[in-house]
Amino acid sequence: MHSLLKRQIRKYLPEDIESHPAMVPFLDAIEKSYENYDDKFSMLHRASTISSDELFEANKKLRKEADQQKKILVSLENTIRSLTENLSEEQLFGENVKDDFNAEDLAAYISNLATKVSEMTTEKDKLLKSLESQNQSLNNYAQMVSHDLKSPIRNINALMNWIMDDEKEKFSATSKDNCSLVSQNLTKMDKLITGILNHATMGETEEHRVTFSLEESLKDIEQTIYVPENISFEYADNLPQMVFERARLEQLFMNLFTNAVTATENVEKGVISVGYEPDDAYWKFSVSDNGKGIPEKHQKGIFEMFKKLETANNATGIGLAIVKKIAVLYEGDVRLESEENVGTTFYITLKKNS
């Protein structure tokens, strides 16, 4: 035993006990209790230190998670406020959105919002199915009407031409003119039905994009339509090679060309020009003519179905409506600038990757 410790113990013992033989095992027991004290104290201190470090790290992690939870709550609160504002409601699900939120409120909000979104999605799906069914019915009806009407119209027109050929010597000049008017109106009706069908089914048929020269395509259209001798076409030098649905693009330009020819057929020297403006996102074109122009009062509704400026020609009032629908189909637009007795320019944009 350490001498100082033994001395302190003996100091408080009576003299008769101090020299008692039983003191020896007693002092040995005390000595054994102090064996490895320093090591045990060191281990205890180390254990305490480790526990403190673990507690510090745990508290640090808890603070971090608490901060994340706060951010999530703030984000959810802002989301609900935004949704509520977009819905133009002062209160949502019976709670005032201006009040402070807590976790239970947010949980209730999210649950109710999820239910409402689910109901809206179900309703939307029903509406889409109904709309799809109605569109299909309308398209079927348009095709049926087109077939049922065009067949007798063409038969009547053919019969009128046969009568004119067989009986033209017996007809008076007035009768001949009337028969000619009947034939013209039958032809106009046939074009009208075709135009309605094209407009109704626009976008229903899938087309594959192909690579082609726009200038070659436009010159093919020029050869297809009727162009009086007093009218010439001019094409910009930078017309592009295109990757696009060719048939729809040709349909768009054919209607614009036909419209421009009608506007310039009475001009001494009519000129129809096609321009192109390079752009990364859109195909941008212009079709200009130096014809009679469009009065300002008619410019706003010129792209509506059956809107036309004159009734004495074979115009159906559908051509520009088809142009507009094609532009919208490709996430673009069409607009015009026109001045009476000066000419008209149509500006067309079509998204390249729509």
C-alpha positions as CSV (number, residue, x, y, z in Angstrom):
1,M,0.0,0.0,0.0
2,H,1.1,3.6,-0.6
3,S,2.8,4.9,2.5
4,L,0.8,8.1,2.7
5,L,-2.4,6.3,2.4
6,K,-1.4,3.8,5.1
7,R,-0.3,6.7,7.4
8,Q,-3.7,8.5,7.0
9,I,-5.6,5.3,7.9
10,R,-3.5,4.6,10.9
11,K,-3.9,8.2,12.1
12,Y,-7.6,7.6,12.7
13,L,-7.3,4.2,14.4
14,P,-6.9,3.6,18.1
15,E,-3.4,2.3,19.1
16,D,-4.7,-1.1,20.2
17,I,-6.4,-1.7,16.9
18,E,-3.5,-0.3,14.8
19,S,-1.3,-3.2,16.0
20,H,-4.0,-5.8,15.7
21,P,-3.1,-8.7,13.4
22,A,-6.5,-8.3,11.6
23,M,-5.4,-5.0,10.3
24,V,-3.1,-6.6,7.8
25,P,-5.8,-8.2,5.6
26,F,-7.9,-5.1,6.0
27,L,-5.2,-2.8,4.7
28,D,-4.5,-5.3,1.9
29,A,-8.2,-5.2,0.9
30,I,-8.1,-1.4,0.7
31,E,-4.9,-1.6,-1.3
32,K,-6.6,-4.0,-3.8
33,S,-9.5,-1.6,-4.3
34,Y,-7.1,1.1,-5.5
35,E,-5.4,-1.1,-8.0
36,N,-5.6,0.2,-11.6
37,Y,-7.4,3.3,-10.4
38,D,-5.6,5.5,-12.8
39,D,-6.4,3.2,-15.7
40,K,-10.0,3.0,-14.8
41,F,-10.3,6.7,-14.4
42,S,-8.7,7.2,-17.8
43,M,-11.1,4.8,-19.4
44,L,-14.1,6.5,-17.7
45,H,-12.9,9.9,-18.9
46,R,-12.4,8.6,-22.4
47,A,-15.9,7.0,-22.4
48,S,-17.3,10.3,-21.2
49,T,-15.5,12.1,-24.0
50,I,-16.8,9.7,-26.6
51,S,-20.3,10.1,-25.4
52,S,-20.0,13.9,-25.5
53,D,-18.7,13.8,-29.1
54,E,-21.6,11.5,-30.1
55,L,-24.1,13.8,-28.4
56,F,-22.6,16.8,-30.2
57,E,-22.7,15.0,-33.6
58,A,-26.3,13.8,-32.9
59,N,-27.4,17.4,-31.9
60,K,-25.7,18.7,-35.0
61,K,-27.5,16.2,-37.1
62,L,-30.8,17.0,-35.4
63,R,-30.3,20.7,-36.0
64,K,-29.6,20.1,-39.6
65,E,-32.7,17.9,-40.0
66,A,-34.8,20.5,-38.1
67,D,-33.6,23.2,-40.6
68,Q,-34.5,20.9,-43.5
69,Q,-37.9,20.3,-42.0
70,K,-38.4,24.1,-41.6
71,K,-37.5,24.6,-45.3
72,I,-39.8,21.9,-46.4
73,L,-42.6,23.4,-44.4
74,V,-41.9,26.9,-45.8
75,S,-41.8,25.4,-49.3
76,L,-45.1,23.6,-48.8
77,E,-46.7,26.7,-47.4
78,N,-45.6,28.7,-50.4
79,T,-46.8,26.0,-52.7
80,I,-50.3,26.0,-51.1
81,R,-50.4,29.8,-51.2
82,S,-49.5,29.8,-54.8
83,L,-52.1,27.2,-55.7
84,T,-54.7,29.1,-53.7
85,E,-53.9,32.4,-55.5
86,N,-54.0,30.6,-58.9
87,L,-57.4,29.2,-58.0
88,S,-58.5,32.8,-57.0
89,E,-59.7,31.6,-53.6
90,E,-59.2,33.4,-50.3
91,Q,-59.7,30.2,-48.4
92,L,-58.9,26.6,-49.3
93,F,-60.5,23.6,-47.8
94,G,-62.1,25.7,-45.1
95,E,-58.8,27.2,-43.8
96,N,-57.5,30.7,-44.2
97,V,-54.2,30.6,-46.1
98,K,-53.0,33.8,-44.5
99,D,-52.8,32.0,-41.1
100,D,-49.5,30.5,-39.9
101,F,-49.1,26.8,-40.8
102,N,-48.0,23.9,-38.7
103,A,-47.2,20.4,-39.6
104,E,-50.7,19.1,-39.0
105,D,-52.3,21.9,-41.0
106,L,-49.9,21.2,-43.9
107,A,-50.6,17.5,-43.8
108,A,-54.3,18.2,-43.9
109,Y,-53.8,20.7,-46.7
110,I,-51.8,18.2,-48.7
111,S,-54.2,15.4,-48.2
112,N,-57.2,17.5,-49.3
113,L,-55.2,19.0,-52.2
114,A,-54.3,15.5,-53.4
115,T,-57.9,14.5,-53.2
116,K,-59.0,17.5,-55.2
117,V,-56.3,17.1,-57.8
118,S,-57.3,13.4,-58.2
119,E,-60.9,14.4,-58.7
120,M,-59.9,17.1,-61.2
121,T,-57.7,14.6,-63.1
122,T,-60.5,12.1,-63.2
123,E,-62.9,14.8,-64.5
124,K,-60.3,15.9,-67.0
125,D,-59.9,12.4,-68.3
126,K,-63.6,12.0,-68.7
127,L,-63.8,15.3,-70.6
128,L,-60.9,14.4,-72.9
129,K,-62.5,11.0,-73.7
130,S,-65.8,12.7,-74.4
131,L,-64.1,15.4,-76.6
132,E,-62.1,12.7,-78.4
133,S,-65.3,10.8,-79.1
134,Q,-67.1,13.9,-80.3
135,N,-64.2,14.9,-82.5
136,Q,-64.2,11.4,-84.0
137,S,-67.9,11.6,-84.6
138,L,-67.6,15.0,-86.2
139,N,-64.8,13.8,-88.5
140,N,-66.8,10.7,-89.5
141,Y,-69.8,13.0,-90.2
142,A,-67.7,15.4,-92.2
143,Q,-66.3,12.6,-94.3
144,M,-69.8,11.0,-94.8
145,V,-71.3,14.3,-95.8
146,S,-68.4,15.0,-98.1
147,H,-68.9,11.7,-99.9
148,D,-72.7,11.9,-99.9
149,L,-72.8,15.5,-101.2
150,K,-69.9,15.5,-103.7
151,S,-71.1,12.5,-105.6
152,P,-74.4,13.9,-106.7
153,I,-72.9,17.4,-107.2
154,R,-70.4,15.9,-109.6
155,N,-73.1,13.9,-111.3
156,I,-75.2,17.0,-111.8
157,N,-72.3,18.9,-113.2
158,A,-71.5,16.1,-115.6
159,L,-75.1,16.0,-116.7
160,M,-75.2,19.8,-117.3
161,N,-72.1,19.5,-119.5
162,W,-73.7,16.7,-121.5
163,I,-76.9,18.7,-122.0
164,M,-74.9,21.7,-123.1
165,D,-72.9,19.6,-125.6
166,D,-76.0,17.9,-127.0
167,E,-78.5,20.8,-127.0
168,K,-76.4,23.9,-127.3
169,E,-77.8,24.7,-130.7
170,K,-81.3,24.7,-129.3
171,F,-80.5,26.9,-126.3
172,S,-80.8,30.7,-126.4
173,A,-77.8,32.8,-125.3
174,T,-79.5,33.4,-121.9
175,S,-80.1,29.7,-121.3
176,K,-76.5,29.0,-122.2
177,D,-75.3,31.6,-119.7
178,N,-77.6,30.2,-117.0
179,C,-76.3,26.6,-117.6
180,S,-72.8,28.0,-117.3
181,L,-73.7,29.6,-114.0
182,V,-75.1,26.3,-112.8
183,S,-71.9,24.5,-113.7
184,Q,-69.8,27.2,-112.0
185,N,-71.8,27.0,-108.8
186,L,-71.6,23.2,-108.7
187,T,-67.9,23.5,-109.1
188,K,-67.8,26.0,-106.3
189,M,-69.9,23.8,-104.0
190,D,-67.5,20.9,-104.7
191,K,-64.6,23.1,-103.7
192,L,-66.4,24.2,-100.6
193,I,-67.1,20.7,-99.4
194,T,-63.5,19.7,-100.0
195,G,-62.3,22.7,-98.1
196,I,-64.6,22.0,-95.1
197,L,-63.4,18.4,-95.0
198,N,-59.7,19.5,-95.2
199,H,-60.3,22.0,-92.3
200,A,-62.2,19.5,-90.2
201,T,-59.6,16.7,-90.5
202,M,-56.5,19.0,-90.2
203,G,-54.1,17.4,-87.8
204,E,-56.0,14.1,-87.5
205,T,-53.8,12.3,-90.1
206,E,-50.1,11.7,-89.2
207,E,-47.4,12.7,-91.6
208,H,-43.7,12.0,-91.6
209,R,-41.2,14.7,-91.9
210,V,-39.1,14.6,-95.1
211,T,-36.2,16.7,-96.4
212,F,-37.0,18.7,-99.5
213,S,-36.2,22.0,-101.3
214,L,-38.8,24.6,-100.6
215,E,-38.1,26.4,-103.9
216,E,-38.7,23.3,-105.9
217,S,-41.9,22.6,-103.9
218,L,-43.2,26.1,-104.5
219,K,-42.5,25.9,-108.2
220,D,-44.5,22.6,-108.3
221,I,-47.4,24.5,-106.7
222,E,-47.1,27.3,-109.3
223,Q,-47.4,24.7,-112.1
224,T,-50.4,23.1,-110.4
225,I,-52.7,26.2,-110.0
226,Y,-54.0,28.5,-112.6
227,V,-51.7,31.5,-113.1
228,P,-52.8,34.2,-115.6
229,E,-50.1,35.5,-118.0
230,N,-50.0,38.9,-116.3
231,I,-48.7,37.4,-113.0
232,S,-45.2,36.2,-112.2
233,F,-43.6,34.6,-109.1
234,E,-40.4,35.7,-107.4
235,Y,-38.6,33.6,-104.9
236,A,-36.0,34.7,-102.3
237,D,-32.4,33.5,-103.0
238,N,-32.1,32.0,-99.5
239,L,-35.1,29.7,-99.4
240,P,-34.1,26.7,-97.3
241,Q,-33.8,23.0,-97.5
242,M,-36.6,21.9,-95.1
243,V,-37.3,19.0,-92.8
244,F,-41.1,19.2,-92.5
245,E,-44.4,17.6,-93.3
246,R,-44.3,18.5,-97.0
247,A,-48.0,18.0,-97.9
248,R,-49.2,20.4,-95.2
249,L,-46.7,23.0,-96.1
250,E,-47.7,22.8,-99.7
251,Q,-51.4,23.0,-98.7
252,L,-50.6,26.2,-96.8
253,F,-48.7,27.8,-99.7
254,M,-51.2,26.7,-102.3
255,N,-54.0,28.5,-100.5
256,L,-51.8,31.7,-100.1
257,F,-50.8,31.5,-103.8
258,T,-54.4,31.1,-104.9
259,N,-55.4,34.0,-102.7
260,A,-52.6,36.1,-104.2
261,V,-53.5,35.2,-107.8
262,T,-57.1,36.3,-107.2
263,A,-55.9,39.6,-105.8
264,T,-53.6,40.3,-108.7
265,E,-55.5,38.9,-111.7
266,N,-56.7,42.3,-112.8
267,V,-53.3,44.0,-112.3
268,E,-51.4,44.9,-115.5
269,K,-48.3,43.3,-114.1
270,G,-48.9,41.2,-111.0
271,V,-46.0,40.0,-108.9
272,I,-46.2,37.4,-106.1
273,S,-43.0,37.1,-104.1
274,V,-42.0,34.7,-101.4
275,G,-39.5,35.7,-98.7
276,Y,-37.6,33.8,-95.9
277,E,-36.1,35.0,-92.6
278,P,-33.6,32.5,-91.0
279,D,-34.4,31.7,-87.4
280,D,-33.3,29.0,-85.0
281,A,-36.7,28.1,-83.6
282,Y,-39.2,28.9,-86.4
283,W,-39.6,28.7,-90.1
284,K,-40.5,32.3,-91.0
285,F,-41.9,33.1,-94.5
286,S,-43.7,35.9,-96.2
287,V,-46.0,35.9,-99.3
288,S,-46.5,39.3,-100.9
289,D,-48.5,40.5,-103.8
290,N,-49.1,43.9,-105.5
291,G,-52.8,43.3,-105.9
292,K,-56.0,45.2,-104.8
293,G,-55.3,44.8,-101.1
294,I,-57.6,44.1,-98.2
295,P,-59.7,46.9,-96.6
296,E,-58.8,47.4,-93.0
297,K,-62.3,46.7,-91.8
298,H,-62.0,43.1,-93.2
299,Q,-58.5,42.3,-92.0
300,K,-59.4,41.3,-88.5
301,G,-61.8,38.4,-89.5
302,I,-60.1,37.4,-92.8
303,F,-58.9,34.1,-91.2
304,E,-62.3,33.0,-90.0
305,M,-64.2,30.3,-91.8
306,F,-66.3,31.4,-94.8
307,K,-65.0,35.0,-94.6
308,K,-64.3,36.3,-98.1
309,L,-64.2,39.7,-99.7
310,E,-66.2,39.0,-102.9
311,T,-69.0,36.6,-103.9
312,A,-68.7,36.9,-107.6
313,N,-65.8,34.5,-108.0
314,N,-65.1,30.9,-107.0
315,A,-63.8,31.7,-103.6
316,T,-65.0,29.5,-100.8
317,G,-63.8,31.5,-97.8
318,I,-62.0,28.5,-96.4
319,G,-58.5,28.9,-97.8
320,L,-57.1,31.4,-95.3
321,A,-58.9,29.5,-92.4
322,I,-56.9,26.5,-93.4
323,V,-53.7,28.5,-93.5
324,K,-54.4,29.8,-90.0
325,K,-55.1,26.3,-88.7
326,I,-51.9,24.9,-90.1
327,A,-49.9,27.7,-88.5
328,V,-51.5,27.0,-85.1
329,L,-51.0,23.3,-85.6
330,Y,-47.3,23.9,-85.7
331,E,-47.3,26.3,-82.8
332,G,-46.9,29.3,-85.0
333,D,-49.0,32.1,-86.4
334,V,-50.0,34.0,-89.5
335,R,-50.7,37.8,-89.8
336,L,-51.0,40.2,-92.6
337,E,-50.2,43.8,-93.6
338,S,-52.3,45.2,-96.4
339,E,-53.2,48.5,-98.1
340,E,-55.9,48.9,-100.7
341,N,-54.7,49.2,-104.3
342,V,-51.1,48.6,-103.1
343,G,-51.0,45.0,-102.1
344,T,-50.9,42.5,-99.2
345,T,-48.2,40.6,-97.4
346,F,-48.8,37.5,-95.2
347,Y,-46.2,36.6,-92.6
348,I,-46.1,32.9,-91.5
349,T,-44.2,31.3,-88.6
350,L,-44.1,27.6,-88.1
351,K,-42.2,26.0,-85.2
352,K,-39.4,23.7,-86.4
353,N,-39.6,21.1,-83.7
354,S,-43.3,21.2,-82.8
